């Protein structure tokens, strides 16, 4: 990936130097000659210098199955865009730096970290800063070993838990070609020995080059950059641009790294610096290094080249669509296997300017300005897309910036530092969402009361909001004979038939509760939109009412009125005791809405009957599955019943719920204790479900009983890591706690 720092934006009074300055830095330059005695060529070259020093991010994407606790304060910059600004306290001054997220491997404890080293604004730094994307905190690790000197515009890549930095600018006019390794597992630096397979194959000192890790091939590709060819480098910067290619073989444990210089064929890019490079792997071909933009000695560039690392051949790409303006000091990341995103950069103010400077503007600051665009290149289709990350509209940064650095962590592009204009450097940290959130899972009942249902689900890190919906289940009334008139029934017959009717209605309701009606066949009503706080592994919602469109001519009380849509009349409907409600939830961010979760059916308690048990916990023990729960509030519970969804061939007649096609519910525990153990023998009979995840799940239902009878049951899904094994001696003989 490219390391962005140019040599053309700062006038002589603002050349880079190793000492800090005031608000507008004006570094000291050793032995600075009298300007009146300098040659015109020297003046022109000095006017072509810049101290914006930015290193480079690299990241390996790896998503977590379980969202971790996130304590990041997020603030929307623009309502119609998908950029979110993170504003934790950052213990560093304004700067333009090299930074990278640590590569995520299964064995590495550094997942979600962003590493920042070097760079600076007016002063080149030698500190290592680390940012955690999980909790939003910066910290400065205590490092040991061969700590590198302060450097800017260097190359930086991650390879497992080790980080390599190469080259860069040590001080004004002085470049480096040193190679350092940081072992992030113990924060230890080491200066590495470099060798070439042939003489002269070690890259010369340079800065603003790209340093790109190919990943699985164990090779880093170095391309381009700029060096200082002045005889007086401490006073004058005379740029010497490169378009050479070097391969660095990553060999762990030896401390020696070998360089090779391939003989490349094809149409090579012109010498340049401050470009970007990413890795693209076409189907059936070797990895490609995609080089985009940058600047040469005369102008900024907008061309694109691919280097086939299998054949060492260059090809110029000419994508379809409307290309971005020529630029340098931009950033680029791959957000998928085929799509490259280009962010910001320094672009021309007008199409009539295509030179770095002219006689009317020797510094170029009236010709060039910071860009705020976000463009996507589809490398597979070879086309610049006219769409943005979140739909048809192209995205924009909150403000134009150049010298920024970016990297993909999960589905988010983190953007750090850069310059807003000629003099103002920033150190804010923002991110762009690239995908809609994943589907919420593990929706469950926490507590059920007469007019409230409390539900919870697993938190999703990339969500900004959640939409909760519900739908009441209307029980099917049992058919009755219309010819019998209730007016002619005597009191005894009426009571008998009423009791029979209630029993049939209850059976019909239970049957309907068990039937899994397709979600798109249900009329859903909005409950509320919850803001994602990022605190804790779960999100909960207390459902007391929902909104539905009022009937034409219906008169609503003040409590029932809801002003959701000026064009429609909405009714705020409270939950009713003894009614089953289907509940579902989806996650929302600036890229759109996720799929809705699998819905759950939860019943409010009937007055006088106990509510549903809540806060159910299931864990694995040597004896089987251990279940524990909290009793319903304000209920004198006599006993609890636990039911297990089993395959039909294991049904024993103790049905605790309706048939669900391939399974029935069988009671596996009855007792006063709010806990039980279900034996391995019983678990071997379970009918597993995979409707809400890719893993199999065992389904339990738990209900409480008081003097009036049983209340509604709580259903819980126990996710399985592996398929349940049936015991060798048969499944029916070894209950850890038999049902009574």
C-alpha positions in Angstrom: 0.0 0.0 0.0 1.1 3.5 -0.7 3.0 5.7 1.8 1.8 9.2 1.2 4.1 12.1 1.6 4.9 14.5 -1.2 7.7 16.9 -1.9 5.8 19.8 -3.5 3.5 21.6 -1.2 5.6 23.6 1.3 7.5 26.9 0.7 11.1 27.3 1.9 10.0 28.8 5.2 8.1 25.7 6.0 10.5 22.9 5.0 10.5 19.8 7.2 13.0 19.7 10.1 13.6 17.6 13.2 12.6 20.3 15.7 9.1 21.3 16.7 7.7 24.7 15.9 4.9 26.9 16.9 1.3 26.7 15.5 2.5 27.3 12.0 5.8 25.4 11.9 8.8 27.1 10.6 11.6 24.6 11.1 15.2 25.5 11.4 17.4 24.5 8.5 21.1 24.0 9.0 23.4 26.4 7.1 20.5 27.9 5.2 22.1 30.2 2.6 21.1 33.7 1.8 18.2 33.5 -0.6 19.6 36.3 -2.6 22.6 34.2 -3.5 20.7 31.0 -4.4 20.3 30.0 -8.0 16.8 30.1 -9.5 16.9 26.4 -9.9 17.6 25.9 -6.2 14.7 28.2 -5.3 12.3 26.4 -7.6 13.3 23.1 -6.1 12.9 24.3 -2.6 9.5 25.6 -3.4 8.6 22.0 -4.3 9.0 20.6 -0.8 6.4 19.2 1.7 6.7 18.1 5.3 3.5 16.1 5.4 4.8 12.7 6.4 2.4 9.8 6.4 3.1 6.1 6.7 0.9 3.3 5.8 -1.8 1.0 6.9 -2.2 -2.6 6.3 -4.8 -4.9 7.7 -6.0 -8.5 7.4 -9.8 -8.7 7.6 -11.3 -11.1 10.0 -14.7 -10.9 11.5 -15.7 -12.2 15.0 -18.5 -14.5 15.5 -19.4 -12.9 18.9 -19.5 -9.1 18.9 -17.3 -7.8 21.7 -18.1 -4.9 24.0 -17.6 -1.6 22.1 -17.2 1.7 24.0 -16.8 4.1 21.1 -18.7 7.3 21.0 -20.0 7.7 17.5 -21.3 10.9 15.9 -22.8 11.3 12.5 -21.1 13.9 10.4 -23.6 14.1 7.6 -27.1 12.6 7.7 -27.1 11.6 4.1 -23.7 9.9 4.2 -22.2 6.9 5.9 -19.2 8.4 7.6 -19.0 8.2 11.4 -16.6 10.1 13.5 -15.0 8.6 16.5 -13.9 11.0 19.1 -12.0 9.3 21.9 -9.3 11.2 23.7 -6.2 10.9 21.5 -2.9 11.5 23.5 -1.0 12.8 20.5 -0.6 16.1 18.7 -2.0 16.8 15.3 0.0 14.8 12.9 0.2 12.9 9.6 1.5 9.5 10.3 2.0 6.0 9.2 -0.5 3.7 10.8 -1.8 0.2 10.3 -4.2 -2.3 11.9 -2.4 -5.3 13.2 -3.0 -8.4 11.1 -5.6 -10.7 12.7 -4.6 -14.3 13.0 -6.4 -16.9 15.1 -3.5 -17.1 17.5 -2.8 -13.4 17.8 -4.2 -11.5 20.8 -4.0 -8.2 18.9 -7.2 -8.4 17.0 -8.8 -5.1 16.2 -5.7 -3.0 16.9 -4.4 -0.1 14.8 -0.6 0.5 15.1 0.8 4.0 14.4 4.5 4.8 14.2 6.4 7.9 13.1 5.2 10.8 11.0 4.4 14.2 12.5 3.6 17.8 11.7 6.7 19.9 12.1 8.5 17.2 14.0 9.2 13.6 13.1 8.2 11.2 15.8 9.7 8.0 17.0 6.8 6.8 19.2 4.5 3.8 18.7 0.8 4.4 19.4 -1.9 1.7 19.4 -5.6 2.2 19.0 -8.2 -0.5 19.9 -11.2 -0.6 17.6 -13.0 -2.7 20.3 -13.0 -0.1 23.1 -12.0 3.1 21.3 -8.9 3.7 23.4 -5.4 4.8 22.5 -2.4 3.4 24.4 1.4 3.6 24.2 3.1 0.2 24.7 6.4 0.0 26.4 8.8 -1.2 23.7 12.2 -2.8 24.0 15.0 -3.8 21.5 16.3 -1.8 18.6 13.8 1.0 18.6 13.9 2.7 15.2 14.6 6.5 15.0 11.8 8.8 14.1 10.8 8.4 10.5 8.1 9.7 8.1 6.7 8.6 4.7 8.0 5.0 5.3 6.6 1.7 4.2 4.7 -0.4 6.8 3.1 -3.8 6.6 1.8 -6.5 9.0 2.7 -10.2 8.7 1.0 -12.1 11.5 2.0 -10.6 14.8 5.1 -9.0 13.3 5.2 -5.5 11.8 7.8 -4.3 9.3 8.7 -0.8 8.5 11.1 0.2 5.7 12.8 3.4 4.5 11.3 6.9 4.9 12.7 10.3 5.8 14.8 10.6 8.9 15.2 14.4 8.8 15.1 17.0 6.1 16.8 15.7 3.0 18.0 12.5 4.6 16.4 9.2 3.6 16.7 5.7 5.0 16.5 2.2 3.6 16.7 0.4 7.0 14.3 -2.4 7.7 12.9 -2.9 11.2 10.7 -5.6 12.7 8.3 -5.2 15.6 7.1 -8.4 17.3 3.7 -7.2 18.6 3.3 -10.2 20.9 6.0 -8.7 23.2 6.4 -5.2 21.7 10.0 -5.8 20.8 11.9 -4.1 18.0 14.7 -5.6 16.0 16.8 -4.1 13.2 17.0 -6.6 10.4 19.9 -7.5 8.1 19.1 -7.1 4.4 20.8 -9.0 1.6 20.3 -9.1 -2.2 20.3 -12.3 -4.2 22.7 -10.4 -6.5 24.8 -7.3 -6.0 22.9 -4.0 -5.9 19.5 -5.7 -5.2 18.9 -3.9 -1.9 16.7 -0.8 -2.5 18.4 2.6 -2.2 17.2 5.0 0.6 13.8 6.5 -0.4 10.5 7.7 0.9 6.9 7.9 -0.4 7.1 4.4 -1.9 4.6 1.6 -1.7 5.3 -1.4 0.4 2.7 -4.1 -0.2 2.3 -7.5 1.5 1.0 -10.2 -0.9 -0.1 -12.3 2.1 0.0 -16.0 1.7 2.9 -16.0 -0.8 5.2 -14.6 1.9 6.4 -11.7 -0.3 6.4 -7.9 0.0 6.4 -5.8 -3.1 8.2 -2.4 -3.1 7.5 0.0 -5.9 8.6 3.6 -6.7 9.2 6.4 -4.3 11.5 9.4 -4.3 15.0 10.1 -3.1 17.2 13.2 -2.7 19.9 13.6 -5.3 21.2 16.9 -4.0 24.9 17.3 -3.2 23.8 19.3 -0.2 20.8 17.2 1.1 20.8 19.0 4.4 19.9 22.3 2.6 18.3 21.4 -0.7 15.9 18.7 -1.8 16.3 17.6 -5.5 13.8 14.8 -6.1 14.8 11.7 -7.9 11.8 9.6 -8.8 11.7 5.8 -9.2 9.6 3.2 -10.8 11.6 0.1 -9.9 10.2 -3.1 -8.3 11.7 -5.1 -5.5 10.5 -8.3 -3.9 11.2 -9.0 -0.2 11.0 -12.6 0.9 9.6 -12.9 4.5 11.5 -15.5 6.3 10.9 -15.8 10.0 13.4 -16.6 12.7 16.6 -16.0 10.7 16.8 -12.2 11.1 18.0 -11.9 7.5 15.7 -10.8 4.8 16.5 -11.2 1.1 15.7 -8.8 -1.7 15.3 -9.6 -5.4 14.8 -7.3 -8.3 12.6 -8.9 -11.0 13.0 -8.2 -14.7 9.6 -6.7 -15.5 8.1 -6.6 -18.9 5.1 -4.8 -20.4 4.2 -1.1 -20.1 5.5 0.1 -16.7 4.3 3.1 -14.8 6.4 6.3 -15.0 8.6 7.1 -12.0 6.4 8.4 -9.2 5.8 8.9 -5.5 2.8 9.3 -3.1 0.7 6.7 -5.1 -1.3 3.8 -3.6 -1.1 0.1 -4.2 -3.4 -2.7 -3.3 -3.4 -6.5 -3.9 -6.0 -8.0 -6.3 -6.4 -11.7 -7.0 -8.2 -12.5 -10.2 -9.7 -15.9 -10.5 -7.2 -18.5 -11.9 -4.3 -16.0 -12.0 -1.5 -14.8 -9.7 -1.8 -11.9 -7.4 -1.8 -8.5 -8.9 -0.4 -5.3 -7.4 -2.6 -2.4 -8.5 -0.8 1.0 -8.6 -2.9 4.1 -8.8 -2.2 7.8 -9.1 0.7 9.6 -7.4 2.9 12.3 -8.9 6.0 12.6 -11.0 8.3 15.6 -11.4 5.7 17.5 -13.5 2.1 16.6 -12.6 -0.2 14.5 -10.5 -1.4 11.3 -12.1 -4.6 9.4 -12.5 -3.4 6.3 -14.4 -3.7 2.7 -13.1 -1.3 -0.2 -13.7 -1.3 -3.8 -12.6 1.8 -5.9 -11.9 1.3 -9.6 -12.4 3.5 -11.1 -9.7 3.4 -14.5 -11.5 4.9 -13.3 -14.8 6.4 -10.0 -13.6 4.6 -8.1 -16.3 3.0 -4.6 -16.2 -0.3 -3.8 -17.8 -1.9 -0.4 -18.0 -5.6 -0.5 -17.1 -8.1 1.8 -18.7 -11.4 1.3 -16.8 -14.8 2.3 -18.1 -16.9 4.9 -16.4 -16.0 8.4 -15.3 -12.6 8.4 -13.6 -11.7 10.5 -10.6 -9.5 13.6 -11.0 -5.8 13.0 -11.0 -4.5 12.9 -7.5 -1.7 12.1 -5.0 -1.6 11.9 -1.3 -4.8 9.9 -1.4 -5.5 6.5 0.2 -6.9 3.2 -1.2 -8.2 0.0 0.3 -9.8 -3.2 -1.0 -13.2 -3.7 0.6 -13.9 -7.0 -1.2 -12.1 -9.4 -3.5 -12.8 -7.2 -6.5 -13.5 -3.6 -5.3 -11.0 -0.9 -4.5 -12.1 2.3 -2.7 -10.1 5.5 -3.3 -10.4 8.2 -0.6 -9.5 11.9 -0.7 -6.2 13.2 -2.0 -4.8 16.4 -3.5 -6.5 17.3 -6.8 -6.5 20.2 -9.2 -9.0 23.1 -8.6 -9.6 23.5 -12.3 -9.2 21.3 -15.4 -7.0 24.0 -17.0 -4.3 23.3 -14.5 -2.4 20.1 -15.1 1.1 21.2 -13.9 2.4 21.1 -10.4 2.8 24.9 -10.3 3.0 27.9 -12.6 4.7 31.3 -12.5 1.6 32.9 -10.9 1.5 30.4 -8.1 5.0 29.0 -7.4 3.8 27.0 -4.4 0.8 25.5 -6.2 -1.6 26.1 -3.3 -4.0 28.0 -5.5 -4.1 25.3 -8.1 -4.5 22.2 -5.9 -6.9 21.5 -3.1 -8.0 18.7 -0.8 -10.6 16.3 -2.2 -13.5 14.8 -0.3 -14.6 12.2 -2.8 -14.9 8.4 -2.2 -14.7 6.4 -5.4 -15.0 2.7 -6.1 -13.2 0.8 -8.8 -14.5 -2.6 -9.7 -11.4 -4.4 -10.8 -13.3 -7.5 -12.1 -15.5 -5.4 -14.3 -12.7 -2.9 -15.1 -15.0 0.0 -14.4 -15.2 3.1 -12.1 -18.6 2.8 -10.4 -21.0 5.8 -10.3 -22.5 4.4 -7.1 -21.4 4.8 -3.5 -20.9 2.4 -0.6 -24.6 2.8 0.5 -26.5 3.0 -2.8 -26.8 5.1 -5.9 -25.4 8.3 -4.5 -21.6 8.7 -4.4 -20.1 9.1 -0.9 -18.2 12.1 0.4 -15.9 12.6 3.3 -17.0 15.1 5.9 -14.3 17.5 4.5 -11.6 17.3 1.9 -8.3 15.9 3.1 -5.0 14.7 1.7 -2.2 12.8 3.3 -4.9 10.6 5.0 -4.4 7.0 5.7 -7.0 4.3 5.6 -7.5 0.6 6.3 -10.3 -1.9 6.5 -11.1 -3.4 9.8 -14.1 -5.8 9.6 -16.5 -4.0 7.4 -15.4 -0.5 8.4 -12.8 1.7 6.6 -10.9 3.6 9.4 -9.5 6.9 8.2 -6.9 8.8 10.2 -5.0 12.1 10.0 -4.1 14.2 7.0 -4.4 17.8 6.0 -7.5 19.9 5.4 -5.6 22.6 3.6 -2.2 24.0 2.9 -1.3 24.5 6.6 -3.9 22.7 8.8 -3.1 19.2 9.8 -5.7 17.0 11.6 -5.6 13.9 13.7 -9.2 12.9 13.9 -10.3 9.2 13.4 -13.4 8.4 11.4 -14.8 5.3 9.7 -17.0 4.5 6.8 -19.3 1.6 6.7 -19.0 -0.6 3.7 -21.7 -3.2 4.4 -25.2 -3.5 5.9 -25.1 -5.2 9.4 -25.4 -8.9 9.8 -28.8 -10.4 10.7 -29.5 -10.3 14.5 -29.4 -13.7 16.2 -30.2 -15.2 19.6 -33.5 -13.4 20.0 -35.0 -14.5 23.3 -37.5 -13.7 26.0 -36.1 -12.0 29.2 -39.3 -11.5 31.0 -43.0 -11.7 30.3 -45.7 -9.8 32.2 -49.4 -9.0 31.8 -48.8 -6.0 29.5 -45.1 -6.1 28.8 -42.6 -8.4 27.0 -38.9 -7.9 27.6 -36.7 -9.4 24.8 -33.0 -9.4 24.1 -30.6 -10.4 21.3 -26.8 -10.4 20.6 -25.3 -7.0 19.9 -23.9 -6.2 16.5 -20.9 -4.0 16.4 -21.6 -2.4 13.0 -25.2 -1.5 13.8 -26.2 2.1 14.5 -29.8 1.3 15.3 -32.2 -1.6 15.7 -35.8 -1.7 14.5 -38.1 -3.9 16.6 -41.4 -5.1 15.3 -44.2 -7.3 16.7 -47.5 -8.9 15.6 -50.3 -10.2 17.8 -51.4 -13.8 17.1 -55.1 -14.0 16.7 -56.2 -17.5 18.0 -58.4 -19.5 15.7 -61.8 -20.1 17.2 -63.1 -23.7 17.3 -65.9 -24.3 14.9 -69.4 -24.6 16.6 -72.7 -25.6 15.3 -74.7 -22.5 14.4 -78.0 -24.2 14.6 -78.0 -24.5 18.4 -79.2 -21.2 19.8 -77.7 -20.2 23.2 -81.1 -18.7 24.1 -82.6 -22.2 24.3 -79.8 -23.8 26.3 -80.4 -24.4 30.0 -77.8 -23.2 32.5 -76.1 -26.6 32.8 -75.8 -27.2 29.1 -74.5 -23.6 28.6 -71.7 -24.0 31.2 -70.8 -27.4 29.8 -70.5 -26.2 26.2 -68.7 -23.0 27.2 -66.1 -25.1 29.0 -65.8 -27.3 26.0 -65.5 -24.3 23.7 -62.7 -22.7 25.9 -60.8 -26.0 25.8 -61.0 -26.2 22.0 -60.0 -22.6 21.7 -57.0 -23.2 23.9 -56.0 -26.2 21.9 -56.4 -24.2 18.6 -54.3 -21.4 20.0 -51.5 -23.8 21.1 -51.5 -25.3 17.6 -51.3 -22.0 15.9 -48.4 -20.9 18.2 -46.5 -24.0 17.2 -47.0 -23.5 13.5 -44.1 -21.5 11.9 -45.9 -19.1 9.7 -43.6 -17.5 7.0 -42.5 -14.1 8.1 -43.6 -12.4 4.9 -47.2 -13.7 5.5 -47.5 -11.8 8.8 -48.6 -8.3 9.2 -45.9 -6.6 11.2 -46.1 -3.4 13.3 -43.3 -1.1 14.4 -42.5 -1.1 18.1 -39.5 1.3 18.3 -36.1 2.1 16.9 -33.3 1.6 19.5 -29.9 3.4 19.2 -26.9 1.1 19.4 -24.9 2.1 22.5 -22.1 -0.3 21.9 -22.1 -1.3 25.6 -22.4 -4.9 26.5 -22.7 -8.1 24.4 -26.5 -8.0 24.3 -29.3 -5.5 23.4 -32.7 -5.5 25.2 -36.1 -3.9 24.5 -39.1 -3.6 26.7 -42.2 -3.9 24.5 -45.3 -2.2 26.0 -47.1 -1.1 22.8 -46.8 -1.1 19.0 -48.1 1.2 16.2 -50.7 0.4 13.7 -52.5 2.4 11.1 -55.9 3.6 12.4 -59.1 2.7 10.7 -60.8 5.3 8.6 -63.0 7.5 10.8 -61.7 5.9 14.0 -61.5 8.3 17.0 -58.3 8.1 19.0 -57.6 9.2 22.6 -54.5 11.4 23.3 -52.8 8.3 24.6 -53.5 6.3 21.5 -52.3 9.0 19.0 -48.9 8.6 17.4 -47.4 11.1 15.0 -45.2 8.8 12.9 -46.3 9.9 9.4 -48.1 13.1 8.6 -49.9 11.4 5.7 -51.4 8.6 7.8 -53.2 8.3 11.1 -51.4 6.0 13.5 -52.7 4.3 16.6 -50.6 3.4 19.6 -51.8 0.0 20.8 -50.9 -1.4 24.2 -50.1 -5.1 24.7 -53.0 -7.2 26.1 -52.8 -9.9 28.8 -52.9 -13.5 27.7 -52.0 -12.8 24.1 -49.2 -14.3 22.1 -47.0 -11.8 20.2 -44.5 -12.6 17.5 -41.4 -10.4 17.7 -38.5 -9.8 15.3 -35.7 -7.3 15.0 -33.3 -6.0 12.3 -30.1 -3.9 12.5 -29.5 -0.6 10.7 -26.5 1.4 9.7 -25.8 4.0 7.0 -25.4 1.3 4.3 -28.9 0.0 4.9 -30.9 -2.5 6.9 -30.1 -6.1 7.7 -32.4 -9.0 7.2 -34.9 -9.5 10.0 -34.1 -12.1 12.7 -36.0 -15.3 13.0 -39.1 -14.2 14.9 -40.0 -15.6 18.4 -43.5 -16.1 19.8 -43.9 -14.8 23.4 -47.1 -14.7 25.4 -48.1 -12.1 28.0 -49.3 -13.5 31.2 -53.0 -13.8 32.1 -54.1 -12.1 35.3 -53.9 -14.5 38.2 -51.6 -16.9 36.2 -47.9 -16.8 36.6 -45.7 -15.1 34.0 -43.0 -16.8 32.0 -39.7 -17.8 33.6 -36.9 -15.5 32.4 -33.1 -15.0 32.2 -32.7 -18.7 31.3 -29.1 -19.9 31.2 -28.0 -23.2 29.7 -24.6 -24.7 30.2 -22.8 -28.0 29.4 -21.9 -30.3 32.3 -20.6 -33.9 32.7 -24.2 -35.0 33.4 -25.8 -33.2 30.5 -27.4 -29.8 30.0 -27.7 -27.6 33.1 -30.7 -25.2 33.0 -31.3 -22.3 35.5 -33.9 -19.5 35.3 -35.4 -16.6 37.3 -39.0 -17.1 38.6 -41.8 -14.9 37.3 -42.5 -11.8 39.3 -45.2 -11.8 41.9 -46.2 -15.4 41.4 -46.5 -18.1 44.0 -45.0 -20.8 41.9 -45.9 -24.4 42.8 -43.9 -26.1 40.2 -42.0 -25.7 36.9 -42.1 -27.9 33.8 -39.3 -28.1 31.3 -40.0 -29.4 27.8 -37.5 -30.6 25.2 -38.1 -30.7 21.4 -37.5 -34.3 20.4 -37.9 -36.3 17.3 -41.3 -37.9 16.8 -40.0 -41.4 17.3 -39.1 -40.5 20.9 -42.5 -38.9 21.8 -43.7 -40.4 25.1 -47.1 -38.8 25.3 -46.1 -36.0 27.7 -46.6 -33.3 25.2 -45.8 -29.8 26.3 -46.4 -28.2 23.0 -47.7 -28.8 19.5 -46.1 -30.8 16.7 -43.6 -28.8 14.6 -43.4 -31.2 11.7 -40.4 -33.4 12.5 -40.5 -32.9 16.3 -42.7 -32.8 19.4 -42.1 -31.3 22.8 -41.8 -33.8 25.7 -41.6 -32.9 29.3 -38.2 -33.7 30.8 -38.5 -32.1 34.2 -41.2 -31.2 36.7 -40.3 -29.7 40.1 -40.3 -26.7 42.4 -36.6 -25.8 41.9 -35.8 -23.1 39.3 -33.0 -25.3 37.9 -32.6 -28.8 36.5 -30.2 -31.1 34.6 -31.3 -32.7 31.3 -29.3 -35.9 30.9 -27.3 -36.9 27.9 -29.7 -39.7 27.2 -32.6 -37.3 26.8 -30.5 -34.9 24.8 -29.7 -37.7 22.4 -33.4 -37.7 21.5 -33.4 -33.9 20.7 -34.6 -32.6 17.3 -32.1 -30.0 16.5 -33.0 -26.8 14.7 -30.8 -24.6 12.4 -33.3 -21.9 11.5 -31.5 -19.0 13.2 -27.8 -19.9 12.7 -25.5 -22.2 10.8 -25.1 -24.3 14.0 -27.6 -26.8 15.3 -29.6 -25.8 18.3 -31.6 -27.8 21.0 -34.9 -26.2 21.9 -36.3 -26.0 25.5 -39.5 -24.6 26.8 -40.0 -23.7 30.5 -43.3 -22.8 32.2 -44.4 -22.0 35.7 -47.5 -23.1 37.6 -49.4 -21.6 40.5 -52.8 -22.4 42.1 -54.6 -21.2 39.0 -52.6 -23.2 36.5 -49.7 -22.9 34.1 -48.7 -19.6 32.6 -46.9 -19.0 29.2 -43.7 -20.9 28.4 -40.4 -19.3 27.6 -38.5 -20.9 24.7 -34.7 -21.0 24.5 -32.4 -22.3 21.9 -29.1 -23.9 23.0 -26.5 -23.6 20.2 -24.4 -26.7 19.7 -20.8 -26.8 18.7 -21.0 -30.4 17.5 -23.7 -32.9 16.8 -25.1 -34.6 19.9 -23.9 -38.2 20.1 -26.3 -40.9 21.2 -25.1 -43.1 24.0 -24.2 -46.7 23.1 -26.5 -48.4 25.5 -29.7 -46.8 24.3 -31.2 -43.4 25.0 -34.1 -44.3 27.4 -32.3 -45.8 30.3 -30.0 -43.2 31.8 -31.9 -40.0 32.9 -29.9 -37.7 35.1 -33.2 -36.4 36.4 -36.2 -38.2 35.2 -39.5 -36.5 34.4 -42.2 -37.2 36.9 
